[in-house]
Amino acid sequence: MPGLPHGVIGLFCVLSIFLPLLPEEGWGEEVLSSPSADPTEAAPASVSSVDLVPARPGYVYAFPRDHGSHDTYGLEWWYFTGHLYNRSGRRFGYEVTFFRKAIDDARVRDHPSRWALRHLYFAHLAVTDVEGGTFRFSEKLSRAAFGKAGADPDRMRVWIDRWTLEPLTEDHGQLHLTAQDAGFGVDLTLTLNKPPVIHGQEGISRKGADPGQASHYYSLTRLATRGTVRVRDEPFEVTGTSWMDHEFGSGGLGQDQVGWDWFSVQFDSNVELMLYLLRKRDGSHDPASSGTLIFPDGTKRHLKREDFVVRTREQWTSPLSRTQYPAQWTLEVPSVPLRVTVTPVLSDQELRTENSTRVTYWEGAVDVRGHYRNAPVAGNGYVELTGYANPLEFDHGSRTHHLSR
């Protein structure tokens, strides 16, 4: 998310979870080790609520270290979206997201079992087959024990069972991403074409006025992509472009915030745009909403809320959840000037993740057309819409927290 708001990953992606004391024997799928994990190793050191740190101004990024896991922060995700084509021009969109949630409930965290729950991992997979007119999604949930799920602290290596993300080169110039379910999935190699873009100001991306309402958030906005997409068990060799959000923090949404609209756009002019709007209960947008405009040379411009305009042009109602979502938008950055129309490639790109994050949200591939600096421009993107089915919150122990993408 994501965005977030894939990112948002961008924005925080909400984890709506409950935290039971889990059994010591068998849980869900078979226990599978990551490629180099030792299934006999002890569970990772516990992280108490006192240890969880907020995102603070002045954070200095260092790569490839910051591609890895940040276990002293409460919530983290690696969020991939992209547009892919086979040789005949058949088009696909995809989303693969890995989430890590640190557990600060002492009853669970301090349980003596080697299955003790110190971190929960979630993953979402979605594939949009534009020509076929179909959208499929899948999800995973796992604890970090016996190598079943995990993330390395100093490189971009994350896994849940056989869904994996790992670097192919030491400098992370190439990544390998794979996630497969029954009949569909992706197996992709991604090559970095532009340097990481850090969002926000002073090393943090604001989500509200309070000091803790922030995250550390950066994106890889243009990843050349090749590999295989499977749809209905049929493999398609594809190439295209992907976007990656990586976000980590311990803060949350404000009491009057219910969700967000997150946009990522890759223009054919080698310019990218990220925007997010944090929605309040009264329908207005929080002043902390912001964005980033990224230029062809990798330099950027931070966009404050007053720097851009988002107008909803159409609505769509899900036939399954009965949720009404925005369905087409106009995005404007008057000072550039930039004015584009954003249109979903399929109306129904809704995920209902009852078996993992327990959040119903819309995240889908979009087309973008309009003008940039008074010249015609076109592109592709992804949009994430949360909080429309239900306000975003989760119960953590005896307290209710609001988290954002």
C-alpha positions in Angstrom: 0.0 0.0 0.0 1.2 -0.9 -0.9 0.5 0.7 -1.6 -0.4 1.1 1.1 -0.5 1.9 -0.5 1.7 -0.8 -2.1 3.0 0.5 -0.8 2.4 2.0 0.7 3.3 0.3 0.9 3.3 5.1 0.9 0.7 4.3 3.4 0.3 1.7 6.1 -1.6 -1.5 5.2 -3.8 -2.5 8.1 -3.5 -5.9 9.8 -6.8 -6.8 11.4 -5.9 -9.8 13.5 -6.6 -11.5 16.8 -3.8 -13.0 18.9 -4.7 -16.4 20.5 -2.2 -18.6 22.2 -1.5 -21.0 19.4 -1.0 -24.8 19.8 2.5 -26.3 19.9 1.7 -28.9 17.4 0.7 -28.6 13.7 -0.8 -25.3 12.6 -2.2 -24.9 9.1 0.0 -26.0 6.3 3.1 -28.3 6.5 6.1 -26.8 8.1 8.5 -25.7 5.3 11.9 -24.2 5.7 13.3 -21.3 3.8 16.2 -22.0 1.5 18.8 -21.5 4.1 16.8 -21.6 7.4 17.6 -24.2 10.0 14.3 -25.7 11.1 15.9 -26.7 14.5 17.0 -23.2 15.4 15.4 -21.4 18.4 12.7 -18.9 17.9 13.9 -15.3 17.4 14.4 -13.1 20.5 11.2 -11.6 21.8 10.3 -7.9 21.2 8.4 -6.3 24.0 6.1 -3.3 23.7 8.8 -1.3 25.4 11.3 -2.2 22.7 9.1 -1.3 19.7 10.3 2.1 18.4 8.4 4.7 16.5 9.5 6.2 13.2 11.4 9.4 14.1 12.6 12.4 12.1 16.2 12.2 11.1 16.4 8.5 10.1 19.3 7.9 7.8 18.7 5.2 5.2 21.5 2.8 4.2 21.2 0.2 1.5 21.2 -2.7 1.2 20.7 -2.8 5.0 17.3 -1.1 4.9 16.0 -3.5 2.3 15.9 -6.0 5.2 13.6 -6.5 8.2 13.4 -4.0 11.0 12.3 -6.1 13.9 12.2 -3.3 16.5 9.3 -1.7 14.6 5.8 -3.0 15.1 4.7 -3.3 11.5 6.5 -3.7 8.2 5.8 -4.8 4.6 7.4 -5.3 1.2 4.8 -4.5 -1.5 5.1 -5.3 -5.2 2.7 -4.4 -8.0 3.3 -4.4 -11.8 2.0 -4.5 -15.3 3.2 -7.4 -17.6 2.7 -8.4 -21.2 3.4 -11.5 -23.2 4.7 -11.5 -26.8 1.2 -11.2 -28.3 0.3 -8.3 -26.1 -1.8 -10.1 -23.6 -1.7 -8.0 -20.4 -1.6 -8.9 -16.7 -1.5 -7.0 -13.5 -0.1 -8.5 -10.3 0.3 -7.8 -6.6 2.5 -9.7 -4.1 2.9 -8.4 -0.6 4.7 -9.7 2.5 3.8 -8.3 5.9 5.6 -8.7 9.3 3.8 -7.9 12.5 5.7 -7.9 15.8 3.7 -9.3 18.7 3.9 -7.3 22.0 1.3 -9.4 23.9 3.3 -10.9 26.8 1.1 -13.9 27.1 1.9 -14.9 23.6 5.4 -13.6 23.2 6.8 -15.1 26.4 5.3 -18.5 26.0 8.1 -21.1 26.5 7.2 -23.1 23.4 9.5 -23.0 20.4 6.3 -22.2 18.5 5.9 -19.0 20.6 4.6 -16.1 18.6 7.1 -13.3 18.3 6.2 -12.2 14.8 3.3 -12.9 12.5 3.8 -13.0 8.7 1.1 -12.5 6.1 1.2 -12.5 2.3 -1.2 -11.5 -0.4 -1.1 -12.6 -4.1 -3.3 -11.2 -6.8 -3.3 -11.6 -10.6 -5.4 -9.5 -13.0 -5.9 -11.1 -16.4 -7.1 -8.1 -18.5 -7.9 -9.9 -21.7 -9.6 -12.8 -19.8 -11.5 -10.3 -17.6 -10.6 -12.2 -14.4 -9.1 -11.3 -11.0 -7.9 -13.9 -8.6 -6.2 -13.5 -5.2 -4.8 -15.7 -2.5 -3.3 -15.2 1.0 -1.1 -16.8 3.6 -0.6 -16.4 7.4 2.2 -17.9 9.3 4.2 -17.4 12.5 8.0 -17.1 12.4 9.0 -20.5 13.8 11.0 -23.4 12.5 11.8 -21.5 9.3 8.2 -21.5 8.2 8.3 -17.7 7.6 10.8 -15.0 8.2 12.8 -12.1 6.9 16.5 -11.3 7.0 17.7 -8.2 8.8 20.2 -6.9 6.3 18.9 -7.9 2.9 15.6 -8.1 1.0 14.9 -11.7 1.8 11.4 -12.6 3.0 9.4 -15.8 2.8 6.3 -17.6 3.8 6.4 -21.3 2.9 7.3 -21.3 -0.9 6.3 -17.7 -1.5 9.7 -15.9 -1.5 11.5 -12.7 -2.2 15.2 -12.6 -2.4 18.1 -10.7 -4.0 20.0 -12.2 -6.9 22.9 -9.8 -6.6 24.7 -8.4 -3.5 23.8 -4.9 -4.4 20.1 -5.8 -4.9 20.2 -4.7 -8.5 18.2 -7.8 -9.3 15.5 -9.5 -7.2 13.6 -12.8 -7.5 9.9 -12.9 -6.5 7.7 -16.0 -6.6 4.2 -16.7 -5.3 2.0 -19.6 -6.6 -1.4 -20.9 -5.7 -3.7 -23.4 -7.4 -3.8 -22.5 -11.0 -2.3 -19.0 -10.8 0.8 -17.1 -9.7 4.0 -15.3 -10.6 7.7 -16.2 -10.9 9.6 -13.0 -11.7 13.0 -11.5 -12.0 13.1 -7.7 -11.3 15.9 -5.4 -12.3 16.4 -2.0 -10.6 16.3 0.8 -13.2 16.1 3.8 -10.7 17.5 4.3 -7.2 15.4 4.1 -4.1 13.1 7.0 -3.5 12.5 8.1 0.1 9.1 9.5 0.7 8.1 12.3 3.1 10.5 14.7 4.8 13.3 14.3 7.4 13.3 10.5 6.8 9.6 9.9 7.8 6.3 9.7 6.0 3.6 11.4 8.1 0.2 9.8 8.7 -1.1 12.3 11.2 -0.3 15.2 13.5 0.8 13.1 16.5 4.6 12.2 16.8 4.0 8.5 16.5 1.8 8.7 13.4 4.5 8.2 10.9 6.6 5.5 9.1 9.8 5.1 7.3 8.8 4.6 3.6 10.8 4.2 0.4 10.0 2.8 -3.1 11.7 1.2 -6.0 9.6 3.0 -8.6 10.8 1.3 -11.8 11.8 -2.3 -11.9 12.2 -4.0 -15.3 10.4 -7.3 -15.0 10.5 -10.6 -16.8 9.4 -14.1 -16.0 6.2 -16.2 -15.9 2.6 -15.5 -15.0 0.2 -18.5 -14.6 -3.5 -18.1 -15.2 -5.8 -21.1 -15.1 -2.7 -23.3 -15.0 -1.5 -21.8 -18.3 2.0 -20.2 -18.2 2.7 -17.0 -20.0 6.2 -15.7 -20.6 6.0 -11.9 -19.8 8.0 -8.7 -19.6 7.0 -5.4 -18.1 7.5 -3.0 -15.2 7.0 -3.3 -11.4 6.9 -1.0 -8.4 8.0 -1.9 -4.9 7.1 -0.2 -1.6 8.9 -1.0 1.7 7.5 0.6 4.8 8.1 0.1 8.5 6.9 1.8 11.7 5.1 1.4 15.0 2.5 4.1 14.8 -1.1 4.1 13.7 -4.0 5.9 12.2 -5.7 8.6 14.3 -9.1 8.0 16.0 -10.9 10.0 13.3 -9.2 8.2 10.4 -10.9 5.3 8.7 -8.8 4.4 5.6 -6.9 5.8 2.6 -6.7 6.0 -1.2 -3.2 5.3 -2.5 -2.0 5.8 -6.1 1.2 4.8 -7.8 1.7 5.8 -11.4 4.5 5.0 -13.9 4.4 7.3 -16.9 5.9 6.4 -20.3 8.1 9.5 -19.9 10.1 7.8 -17.1 8.3 9.9 -14.5 6.6 8.4 -11.5 4.0 9.7 -9.1 2.8 8.4 -5.7 -0.1 10.0 -3.8 -2.1 9.0 -0.7 -5.2 10.5 0.8 -6.0 9.6 4.4 -9.8 9.7 4.9 -11.5 10.9 8.0 -14.9 9.7 9.3 -16.6 12.8 8.0 -15.3 12.1 4.5 -12.6 14.8 4.5 -8.9 14.2 4.0 -6.3 14.5 6.7 -3.7 17.3 6.1 -1.0 14.7 6.6 -1.9 13.2 3.2 1.0 13.7 0.8 2.9 12.3 -2.2 6.1 12.3 -4.3 6.8 13.2 -7.9 9.9 11.4 -9.2 11.7 12.7 -12.3 13.6 10.7 -15.0 17.0 11.2 -13.3 15.7 9.8 -10.0 15.4 13.2 -8.2 12.1 13.9 -6.5 9.7 16.5 -5.3 7.7 16.1 -2.1 4.0 17.0 -2.5 2.1 18.4 0.5 -1.7 17.9 0.7 -2.3 21.4 -0.8 -0.1 20.6 -3.8 -2.4 18.1 -5.4 -6.1 17.5 -6.2 -7.9 14.1 -6.5 -11.5 14.0 -7.8 -13.6 10.9 -8.0 -15.4 10.5 -11.3 -17.3 7.2 -11.0 -18.3 4.6 -8.4 -18.4 0.8 -8.4 -20.3 -1.5 -6.0 -18.8 -5.0 -5.2 -21.4 -7.8 -5.9 -19.8 -9.8 -3.1 -19.1 -7.4 -0.2 -21.7 -4.8 -1.3 -19.0 -2.2 -0.7 -19.0 0.9 -2.9 -15.6 2.1 -4.1 -14.5 5.0 -6.2 -13.9 3.7 -9.7 -12.2 6.5 -11.7 -10.3 9.6 -10.8 -8.7 12.8 -12.0 -5.3 13.6 -10.4 -3.9 17.1 -10.7 -0.6 18.7 -9.6 -1.4 22.3 -10.8 2.1 23.7 -10.3 3.8 21.2 -12.7 1.3 21.2 -14.4 0.0 17.6 -14.4 -3.5 16.5 -15.0 -4.4 12.8 -15.7 -7.4 10.5 -15.6 -7.0 7.1 -13.8 -9.2 4.2 -14.9 -9.3 0.6 -13.6 -8.5 -2.0 -16.2 -11.2 -4.2 -14.5 -13.9 -3.0 -12.1 -13.7 -6.0 -9.8 -10.2 -6.2 -8.2 -11.4 -6.6 -4.6 -9.5 -8.7 -2.1 -11.4 -10.2 0.8 -8.7 -11.5 3.1 -10.6 -13.4 5.8 -7.8 -15.9 6.3 -4.9 -13.5 6.9 -5.3 -9.7 7.5 -9.1 -10.0 7.7 -9.4 -6.8 5.6 -11.6 -6.2 2.6 -10.0 -3.8 0.2 -9.7 -2.9 -3.5 -6.3 -3.0 -5.1 -6.1 -3.0 -8.8 -4.3 -2.2 -12.0 -5.2 1.1 -13.7 -4.5 3.0 -16.9 -3.5 6.6 -16.8 -3.9 9.2 -19.6 -3.6 13.0 -19.6 -1.1 15.8 -19.8 2.3 16.4 -18.1 3.9 19.9 -18.6 1.3 20.5 -21.4 2.3 17.5 -23.4 0.2 14.3 -23.8 1.3 11.5 -21.4 0.2 7.9 -20.7 1.1 5.3 -18.2 0.0 2.5 -15.9 -0.4 2.3 -12.2 -2.0 0.7 -9.2 -4.6 2.0 -6.8 -5.4 0.8 -3.2 -8.6 1.7 -1.5 -9.1 0.7 2.2 -11.6 1.5 4.9 -14.6 1.4 2.5 -15.9 -1.9 3.7 -15.1 -1.2 7.4 -13.0 1.3 9.2 -9.5 0.0 9.6 -8.6 -1.2 13.1 -7.4 -4.3 14.9 -7.7 -5.5 18.4 -4.3 -6.0 20.0 -4.5 -7.6 23.4 -7.1 -5.5 25.3 -6.5 -2.4 23.2 -7.7 -1.3 19.8 -5.1 0.2 17.4 -5.5 1.9 14.1 -2.7 1.2 11.7 -2.1 2.6 8.2 -0.3 1.6 5.0 
